[in-house]
Amino acid sequence: MNPKFGVLGLCLIGLPIVNPVQAADTNAVAGRVGVYDSRAVAYAWFCSDAQMAQLKEQMATARAAQQAGDQTKLKEYSTTLKAKQDQMHREVFSIAPAAEALAALSPRLLEIEQAAGVTNLVSKWDDPALSKYKDAKQVDVTDALVHALIQPTEKQSKMIESIEKAEPVPLEKCNELIKKDEL
């Protein structure tokens, strides 16, 4: 087995996509806005059954290419898996949007907003979006989003708690660490 695949099994990975939950570009100010720690939501998505199944399938495909001696496909799969891992590191350790997690949650977002009594969801790290709601009451919906993705085990709950307590790595620093293979 290629060592990179073993690392991927232990590392957090993700696929960057456009964030479907952005603050509305409007002059109207919401009375209550839902805020969430995108790092905890990204971690929960990584731990979800759907993501784990997708990861296992991708790793099996890469292993099959390796066993078949198809170096071109192996390199392609390895590159894709590494890019996913790097993006997930940006999402969990820094402030990159948890786009794929929110896409997975999209069928339930309205329900979560209604339950929390909020009109929009915004990452607590998204200062430009939050500035549109400077007079709105902020309601933390992190737990609701996490629990919509997974029912955390004790170990996962502790990890989420430690993620939320830690300051995010600045995105530029995170990118440097990724580039040096130190994250």
C-alpha positions in Angstrom: 0.0 0.0 0.0 1.2 3.5 -0.9 2.1 5.3 2.4 0.1 8.3 1.3 -3.0 6.3 1.4 -2.3 5.2 4.9 -1.8 8.8 5.9 -5.1 9.7 4.3 -6.8 7.1 6.5 -5.6 9.0 9.5 -5.8 12.6 8.1 -8.8 14.7 7.5 -9.7 15.1 3.9 -12.3 17.1 1.9 -13.2 18.4 -1.5 -13.4 22.1 -2.1 -16.7 23.2 -3.6 -18.6 26.4 -3.7 -20.2 27.3 -0.3 -24.0 26.9 -0.7 -24.7 28.8 2.5 -23.5 32.4 2.2 -25.0 35.4 3.9 -27.6 36.9 1.5 -26.4 40.0 -0.3 -29.1 42.2 1.0 -29.5 45.5 2.8 -32.0 43.9 5.2 -30.6 43.1 8.6 -31.6 39.8 10.2 -32.8 40.0 13.8 -31.1 36.7 14.6 -28.3 35.1 12.6 -27.0 31.5 13.1 -23.2 31.4 13.5 -21.2 28.2 13.6 -17.6 27.1 13.9 -16.9 25.9 10.4 -13.9 23.8 11.7 -16.1 21.7 13.9 -18.7 21.2 11.1 -16.0 20.2 8.6 -14.6 17.7 11.1 -18.1 16.2 11.7 -18.6 15.9 8.0 -15.3 14.1 7.7 -16.5 11.6 10.3 -19.8 11.1 8.7 -20.8 7.7 7.2 -21.3 9.2 3.8 -17.8 10.8 3.7 -16.1 7.7 5.1 -17.8 5.5 2.4 -16.7 8.0 -0.3 -13.1 8.0 1.1 -13.0 4.2 1.3 -14.2 3.9 -2.3 -11.6 6.5 -3.5 -8.8 4.7 -1.7 -9.9 1.3 -3.1 -9.8 2.7 -6.6 -6.3 4.1 -6.0 -5.1 0.8 -4.6 -6.6 -1.1 -7.6 -4.6 1.2 -9.9 -1.5 0.6 -7.9 -2.0 -3.2 -8.0 -2.7 -3.1 -11.7 0.6 -1.1 -12.2 -1.3 1.8 -13.8 1.1 4.5 -12.7 -0.8 7.2 -14.6 -4.1 6.5 -12.8 -2.3 6.0 -9.5 -0.6 9.4 -9.9 -4.0 11.0 -10.8 -5.8 9.4 -7.8 -2.9 10.2 -5.4 -3.0 13.9 -6.5 -6.7 14.1 -6.0 -6.6 12.5 -2.6 -3.7 14.8 -1.5 -5.7 17.8 -2.7 -8.7 16.6 -0.7 -6.6 16.1 2.4 -5.1 19.6 2.0 -8.5 21.2 1.7 -9.8 19.4 4.7 -6.8 20.6 6.7 -7.6 24.1 5.7 -11.2 23.6 6.8 -10.5 21.9 10.1 -7.4 23.7 11.2 -7.9 27.1 9.6 -10.9 29.2 8.5 -11.6 27.8 5.0 -15.4 27.4 4.5 -16.9 23.9 5.3 -18.4 23.9 1.9 -18.8 20.2 1.3 -20.3 19.7 4.8 -22.8 22.4 4.2 -23.7 20.9 0.8 -24.3 17.6 2.5 -26.6 19.4 5.0 -28.4 21.5 2.4 -31.7 19.4 2.6 -31.8 20.1 6.4 -30.5 23.7 6.6 -34.0 25.4 6.6 -35.1 23.1 9.3 -32.0 23.9 11.4 -32.5 27.6 10.8 -36.1 27.4 11.8 -35.4 25.4 15.0 -32.8 28.0 16.0 -35.0 30.9 15.1 -32.5 32.4 12.7 -32.7 33.7 9.1 -29.2 33.0 7.9 -26.2 30.8 8.7 -22.7 32.3 8.7 -19.3 30.9 9.8 -18.0 32.7 12.8 -14.8 33.2 10.8 -16.4 34.9 7.9 -16.0 38.5 8.9 -17.3 40.1 5.7 -20.5 38.1 5.9 -20.9 38.8 9.7 -20.5 42.5 9.1 -23.8 42.4 7.2 -25.4 41.3 10.5 -23.6 43.5 12.9 -26.8 44.5 14.7 -28.3 40.9 14.7 -28.3 38.7 17.7 -25.9 35.8 17.1 -27.1 32.3 17.9 -24.5 29.5 17.9 -25.8 26.6 15.7 -22.5 24.6 15.7 -23.9 21.7 17.7 -27.1 21.5 15.6 -25.0 21.3 12.4 -22.6 18.8 13.9 -25.5 16.6 15.1 -27.2 16.8 11.8 -24.1 15.2 10.3 -23.1 12.7 13.0 -23.9 11.5 16.5 -20.4 12.1 17.9 -18.7 9.4 19.9 -17.0 10.4 23.1 -13.7 10.6 21.2 -15.2 12.7 18.4 -16.9 15.0 21.0 -13.6 15.6 22.7 -12.0 16.4 19.3 -14.7 18.8 18.4 -14.4 20.5 21.8 -10.6 20.9 21.3 -11.1 22.2 17.8 -13.6 24.8 19.1 -11.3 25.9 22.0 -8.2 26.3 19.7 -7.5 29.4 17.7 -7.6 28.7 14.0 -4.3 28.6 12.2 -4.2 31.7 9.9 -5.0 30.5 6.3 -1.7 31.7 4.9 0.2 29.8 7.7 -1.9 26.7 7.0 -1.1 26.9 3.3 2.6 27.2 4.2 2.5 24.1 6.5 0.6 22.1 3.8 3.2 23.1 1.2 6.0 21.9 3.5 4.1 18.7 4.2 4.0 19.7 7.9 0.2 19.5 8.3 
